[in-house]
Each structure stands twice: as C-alpha cells, then as structure tokens.
Amino acid sequence: MLMLFLDNVISWVFPVTLVSVPFLLVNWFRYIKSINDRKNLGEVVFQFEGFPFKSVLAFLCPILFIVLSSSIMTSTIKSQVVEFLSHAGADAVVSVEGNAVDDSKTMIRELQKISTSLGHHSHPEKTIHVTIVSNGRTLRLNLGQDSERSNEYWVFYPQYKHTSMNELGRITTTVFDSYKRTPNQRDAFFPGKYQIERFMAQAA
C-alpha cells in the first residue's frame, strides 16, 4: 500500500512543482528589482530582506519530496525484486516475450546482478518483457537495452507508473541478446537505429 501511495503522490506532486515555477520567477525578479531600486536610492538593504521564501519553499519542497519518495520506492522495490529472485525455487519458470525459456536458472542468476550504475548519456531503446513464476508468485520486469552498450539492460518494474519509467538499476549480460525486442515508450523521444531501420523497411 505504501508503494502505491507514493506512486500516486509523485504523479500529483510533479505538476505542482511545474506550476510553482512561474510564481518563483516573478517573485524572484521582483525581489532583485526591489533591492537594486533601493540601493540606487541610497537605502540600506538588510540581508534576505524581502526574500521570496514562500515561493522558494513552494518550489523546493515538492522536489525534495519527489526525490525522497523516488529513493524510497526504488530501494524498497529493488530489494523485493532481489529477494524474490534469490528465493526462486528449482521449479521457477522464466518467460521472455511470453515464451518460456529453457535455462531459467541462468536468467534468474543474471537478473540478480541488478545494481546501481552511473549514467553515461544513454537511454533505453528497446524493451524485453520478462516474467518469472516461482512458489505461486509472479514477478514481471521490463528490460530496456542501453542505446550505447548492447549488453547493458535497464531494469524497470511495470507494476507502478514511477518504476515503469524510472530504472531500479542495470545489469550487464548477453543472455537476452537473442530475444526479440520491442520499442518502448521512450523511443518516440529518442529515435535510434532501430526506428531508422524500421522506417527504411516500411519505405521500401
């Protein structure tokens, strides 16, 4: 319930942050202009006198809340995912794009390697949908292939809006290279080689 609550709140708080930006800018420029005008008149201006604290707080507080909530969601769900994979039974079944794989153990072992990775100006271009069924429970993950490193995959948790768009971490592996990949929602904003090839094929 906590994850669902945070997911919904993040979705609502972000627009509030955007709405507060114009008010912050207007009040900030008024503050700067007021200081300059008073200095030109020879008046003494005390530090932070007339500072737009309310506008600044209205902008910063939602951002801090989003960062904190995002961190809680990511770390909690990542831990749950790793725990699920670590306790997967011998009868666990892994499906990729709806098709059961022959070597589920290898897939699970590779997925357990999820870790935080420093960004390198890339993005996920294509998505692989992975489902793991074990001990009567089901785990669904989306793996986004990195645009620069073909053996690096961004791990997303599609159950929540926030974690479906923001990675839990990344894995480096070659076990998914042979599986069909589908373009994800971000492809529209980051047109890559896959989209160009598809466009050329349709044009032909």
C-alpha contacts under 8 A as a table, 3 or more apart, distances in Angstrom:
res1	aa1	res2	aa2	distance
1	M	4	L	5.16
1	M	5	F	6.13
2	L	5	F	5.03
2	L	6	L	6.17
3	M	6	L	5.15
3	M	7	D	6.01
3	M	73	M	6.24
4	L	7	D	5.02
4	L	8	N	6.21
4	L	160	Y	7.14
5	F	8	N	5.30
5	F	9	V	6.13
6	L	9	V	5.05
6	L	10	I	6.00
6	L	69	S	6.23
6	L	73	M	7.39
7	D	10	I	5.37
7	D	11	S	6.46
7	D	73	M	7.99
7	D	160	Y	6.51
7	D	161	K	6.64
7	D	162	H	5.94
8	N	11	S	5.20
8	N	12	W	6.51
9	V	12	W	5.13
9	V	13	V	5.93
10	I	13	V	5.13
10	I	14	F	6.13
10	I	66	I	5.86
10	I	69	S	7.30
10	I	70	S	7.89
10	I	162	H	7.72
11	S	14	F	5.91
11	S	15	P	7.54
11	S	162	H	7.82
12	W	15	P	6.07
12	W	16	V	6.98
13	V	16	V	5.11
13	V	17	T	6.51
13	V	62	P	6.12
13	V	66	I	7.31
14	F	17	T	5.19
14	F	18	L	6.65
14	F	62	P	7.12
14	F	63	I	7.61
14	F	66	I	7.38
15	P	18	L	5.06
15	P	19	V	6.23
16	V	19	V	5.08
16	V	20	S	6.29
16	V	62	P	7.39
17	T	20	S	5.23
17	T	21	V	6.69
17	T	58	A	7.54
17	T	59	F	5.63
17	T	60	L	7.97
17	T	62	P	5.97
17	T	63	I	6.86
18	L	21	V	5.45
19	V	22	P	6.69
19	V	23	F	7.75
20	S	23	F	5.43
20	S	24	L	6.20
20	S	55	S	7.30
20	S	58	A	6.43
20	S	59	F	5.67
21	V	24	L	5.07
21	V	25	L	6.23
21	V	59	F	6.65
22	P	25	L	5.16
22	P	26	V	6.15
23	F	26	V	5.21
23	F	27	N	6.07
23	F	55	S	6.60
24	L	27	N	5.33
24	L	28	W	5.87
24	L	52	P	7.83
24	L	55	S	5.03
24	L	56	V	6.28
24	L	59	F	7.22
25	L	28	W	5.03
25	L	29	F	6.16
26	V	29	F	5.38
26	V	30	R	6.22
27	N	30	R	4.98
27	N	31	Y	6.07
27	N	52	P	6.25
27	N	55	S	7.17
28	W	31	Y	5.02
28	W	32	I	6.29
28	W	51	F	7.88
28	W	52	P	6.56
29	F	32	I	5.08
29	F	33	K	6.00
30	R	33	K	5.10
30	R	34	S	5.97
31	Y	34	S	5.14
31	Y	35	I	6.32
31	Y	50	G	6.50
31	Y	51	F	6.30
31	Y	52	P	7.05
32	I	35	I	5.25
32	I	36	N	6.30
33	K	36	N	5.16
33	K	37	D	6.04
34	S	37	D	5.18
34	S	38	R	6.16
35	I	38	R	5.27
35	I	39	K	6.15
35	I	45	V	6.93
36	N	39	K	5.12
36	N	40	N	6.13
37	D	40	N	5.13
37	D	41	L	6.40
38	R	41	L	5.05
38	R	42	G	6.39
38	R	43	E	5.31
38	R	44	V	7.51
38	R	45	V	7.20
39	K	42	G	4.97
39	K	43	E	5.43
39	K	44	V	6.92
39	K	45	V	7.10
40	N	43	E	7.53
45	V	49	E	6.89
46	F	49	E	5.43
48	F	51	F	4.98
52	P	55	S	5.53
52	P	56	V	6.34
53	F	56	V	5.16
53	F	57	L	6.04
54	K	57	L	5.16
54	K	58	A	5.99
55	S	58	A	5.02
55	S	59	F	6.31
56	V	59	F	5.19
56	V	60	L	6.05
57	L	60	L	5.02
57	L	61	C	5.53
58	A	61	C	5.88
58	A	62	P	7.00
59	F	62	P	6.24
59	F	63	I	6.86
60	L	63	I	5.16
60	L	64	L	6.13
61	C	64	L	5.15
61	C	65	F	6.10
62	P	65	F	4.96
62	P	66	I	6.09
63	I	66	I	5.10
63	I	67	V	6.18
64	L	67	V	5.12
64	L	68	L	6.08
65	F	68	L	5.14
65	F	69	S	5.92
66	I	69	S	5.12
66	I	70	S	5.82
67	V	70	S	5.15
67	V	71	S	6.12
68	L	71	S	5.14
68	L	72	I	6.25
69	S	72	I	5.10
69	S	73	M	6.11
70	S	73	M	5.14
70	S	74	T	5.99
70	S	162	H	7.82
71	S	74	T	5.23
71	S	75	S	6.04
72	I	75	S	5.45
72	I	76	T	5.92
73	M	76	T	5.30
73	M	77	I	5.95
73	M	163	T	7.79
74	T	77	I	5.47
74	T	78	K	5.85
74	T	163	T	7.11
74	T	167	E	7.85
74	T	168	L	5.57
75	S	78	K	5.15
75	S	79	S	6.13
75	S	168	L	7.57
76	T	79	S	5.24
76	T	80	Q	6.31
77	I	80	Q	4.93
77	I	81	V	6.07
77	I	168	L	7.68
78	K	81	V	5.10
78	K	82	V	6.21
78	K	168	L	5.87
78	K	169	G	7.85
79	S	82	V	5.19
79	S	83	E	6.04
80	Q	83	E	5.05
80	Q	84	F	6.08
81	V	84	F	5.10
81	V	85	L	6.26
81	V	139	L	7.75
82	V	85	L	5.14
82	V	86	S	5.97
82	V	112	Q	5.75
82	V	114	I	7.88
83	E	86	S	5.02
83	E	87	H	6.21
84	F	87	H	5.38
84	F	88	A	6.14
84	F	139	L	7.86
85	L	88	A	5.10
85	L	108	I	6.21
85	L	109	R	7.85
85	L	111	L	7.60
85	L	112	Q	6.31
86	S	112	Q	7.11
88	A	92	A	6.01
88	A	134	S	5.56
88	A	135	N	7.10
89	G	92	A	5.33
89	G	134	S	6.01
89	G	135	N	6.54
90	A	105	K	7.88
91	D	134	S	6.80
92	A	104	S	6.92
92	A	105	K	7.93
92	A	132	I	6.90
92	A	133	V	5.62
92	A	134	S	4.47
92	A	135	N	7.39
93	V	100	A	6.84
93	V	101	V	7.68
93	V	104	S	6.04
93	V	132	I	5.71
93	V	133	V	5.23
93	V	134	S	6.61
94	V	100	A	5.67
94	V	101	V	5.95
94	V	104	S	5.30
94	V	107	M	7.39
94	V	108	I	7.85
94	V	130	V	7.10
94	V	131	T	5.67
94	V	132	I	4.51
94	V	133	V	6.51
95	S	98	G	5.41
95	S	99	N	4.90
95	S	100	A	4.02
95	S	101	V	5.72
95	S	130	V	5.73
95	S	131	T	5.10
95	S	132	I	6.45
96	V	99	N	5.27
96	V	100	A	6.35
96	V	101	V	6.86
96	V	128	I	7.00
96	V	129	H	5.80
96	V	130	V	4.67
96	V	131	T	6.53
96	V	179	Y	7.50
97	E	128	I	6.56
97	E	129	H	5.18
97	E	130	V	6.40
97	E	180	K	7.54
98	G	129	H	7.74
98	G	130	V	7.76
98	G	131	T	7.74
101	V	104	S	6.11
103	D	106	T	5.67
103	D	107	M	6.73
104	S	107	M	5.13
104	S	108	I	6.17
105	K	108	I	5.19
105	K	109	R	6.06
106	T	109	R	5.07
106	T	110	E	6.20
107	M	110	E	5.24
107	M	111	L	6.23
107	M	175	V	7.07
108	I	111	L	5.08
108	I	112	Q	6.25
109	R	112	Q	5.28
109	R	113	K	7.10
110	E	113	K	5.52
110	E	114	I	7.91
110	E	171	I	7.41
110	E	173	T	6.81
111	L	114	I	5.93
111	L	171	I	6.86
113	K	171	I	5.93
113	K	172	T	8.00
114	I	155	V	7.56
114	I	168	L	7.96
114	I	169	G	5.63
114	I	170	R	5.19
114	I	171	I	4.92
115	S	168	L	7.96
115	S	169	G	4.98
115	S	170	R	5.48
115	S	171	I	6.58
116	T	168	L	7.54
116	T	169	G	4.69
116	T	170	R	6.24
117	S	169	G	6.59
117	S	170	R	6.35
119	G	122	S	7.08
122	S	146	D	6.63
122	S	147	S	5.68
122	S	148	E	6.15
123	H	146	D	5.71
123	H	147	S	5.50
123	H	148	E	7.93
123	H	190	F	7.77
124	P	127	T	7.62
124	P	144	G	4.74
124	P	145	Q	5.17
124	P	146	D	4.59
124	P	147	S	5.71
124	P	153	Y	7.57
124	P	154	W	6.62
124	P	186	R	7.42
125	E	144	G	6.29
125	E	145	Q	5.76
125	E	146	D	6.18
125	E	147	S	5.52
125	E	183	P	6.48
125	E	184	N	6.73
125	E	186	R	7.03
125	E	187	D	5.79
125	E	190	F	7.40
125	E	192	G	7.04
125	E	194	Y	7.97
126	K	144	G	5.30
126	K	145	Q	5.32
126	K	146	D	7.82
126	K	181	R	5.76
126	K	182	T	5.47
126	K	183	P	4.50
126	K	184	N	5.57
126	K	187	D	7.48
127	T	142	N	6.29
127	T	143	L	5.40
127	T	144	G	4.43
127	T	145	Q	6.38
127	T	181	R	5.50
127	T	182	T	5.28
127	T	183	P	5.88
127	T	184	N	5.55
128	I	142	N	5.68
128	I	143	L	4.99
128	I	144	G	6.42
128	I	145	Q	7.88
128	I	179	Y	7.71
128	I	180	K	7.36
128	I	181	R	5.33
128	I	182	T	6.69
129	H	140	R	7.48
129	H	141	L	6.20
129	H	142	N	4.75
129	H	143	L	6.45
130	V	140	R	5.82
130	V	141	L	5.22
130	V	142	N	6.05
130	V	143	L	7.44
131	T	138	T	7.01
131	T	139	L	5.71
131	T	140	R	4.52
131	T	141	L	6.39
132	I	138	T	5.69
132	I	139	L	5.09
132	I	140	R	6.42
133	V	136	G	6.74
133	V	137	R	5.69
133	V	138	T	4.49
133	V	139	L	6.44
134	S	137	R	5.37
134	S	138	T	6.50
140	R	157	Y	6.86
140	R	158	P	7.03
140	R	159	Q	7.86
141	L	155	V	6.78
141	L	156	F	5.80
141	L	157	Y	5.12
141	L	158	P	6.39
142	N	155	V	5.95
142	N	156	F	5.00
142	N	157	Y	6.34
142	N	158	P	6.74
142	N	164	S	7.85
143	L	153	Y	5.62
143	L	154	W	5.40
143	L	155	V	4.81
143	L	156	F	6.22
144	G	153	Y	5.21
144	G	154	W	4.80
144	G	155	V	6.54
144	G	156	F	7.67
144	G	184	N	7.86
145	Q	149	R	7.78
145	Q	150	S	6.28
145	Q	151	N	7.34
145	Q	152	E	6.10
145	Q	153	Y	4.55
145	Q	154	W	6.37
146	D	149	R	5.36
146	D	150	S	5.88
146	D	151	N	7.50
146	D	152	E	5.49
146	D	153	Y	5.63
146	D	154	W	6.79
147	S	150	S	6.89
147	S	192	G	7.60
149	R	152	E	5.45
150	S	153	Y	7.80
150	S	177	D	7.99
151	N	172	T	5.53
151	N	173	T	5.30
151	N	174	T	5.47
151	N	177	D	7.31
152	E	170	R	6.86
152	E	171	I	5.80
152	E	172	T	4.43
152	E	173	T	6.40
153	Y	170	R	5.50
153	Y	171	I	5.39
153	Y	172	T	6.31
153	Y	173	T	7.72
154	W	167	E	6.03
154	W	168	L	7.64
154	W	169	G	6.12
154	W	170	R	4.51
154	W	171	I	6.73
155	V	167	E	5.42
155	V	168	L	5.63
155	V	169	G	5.56
155	V	170	R	5.51
155	V	171	I	7.40
156	F	163	T	5.88
156	F	164	S	5.22
156	F	165	M	6.96
156	F	166	N	6.62
156	F	167	E	4.89
156	F	168	L	5.80
156	F	169	G	7.77
157	Y	160	Y	6.83
157	Y	163	T	5.20
157	Y	164	S	5.12
157	Y	167	E	7.63
157	Y	168	L	7.26
158	P	161	K	6.79
158	P	163	T	6.31
158	P	164	S	4.26
159	Q	163	T	7.48
159	Q	164	S	6.92
160	Y	163	T	5.50
160	Y	164	S	5.94
161	K	164	S	5.11
161	K	165	M	6.52
162	H	165	M	5.49
162	H	166	N	5.97
163	T	166	N	4.82
163	T	167	E	6.21
163	T	168	L	6.95
164	S	167	E	7.28
167	E	170	R	7.51
173	T	176	F	7.23
174	T	177	D	5.38
175	V	178	S	7.32
176	F	179	Y	5.63
183	P	186	R	7.97
183	P	187	D	6.07
184	N	187	D	5.65
185	Q	188	A	6.35
186	R	189	F	5.37
186	R	190	F	6.18
187	D	190	F	4.86
187	D	191	P	5.40
187	D	192	G	7.31
187	D	195	Q	7.68
188	A	191	P	5.97
191	P	194	Y	7.76
191	P	195	Q	5.89
191	P	196	I	7.36
192	G	195	Q	5.56
192	G	196	I	6.43
193	K	196	I	5.13
193	K	197	E	6.08
194	Y	197	E	5.26
194	Y	198	R	6.22
195	Q	198	R	5.08
195	Q	199	F	6.11
196	I	199	F	5.09
196	I	200	M	6.19
197	E	200	M	5.16
197	E	201	A	6.16
198	R	201	A	5.08
198	R	202	Q	6.24
199	F	202	Q	5.19
199	F	203	A	6.13
200	M	203	A	5.04
200	M	204	A	6.14
201	A	204	A	5.18
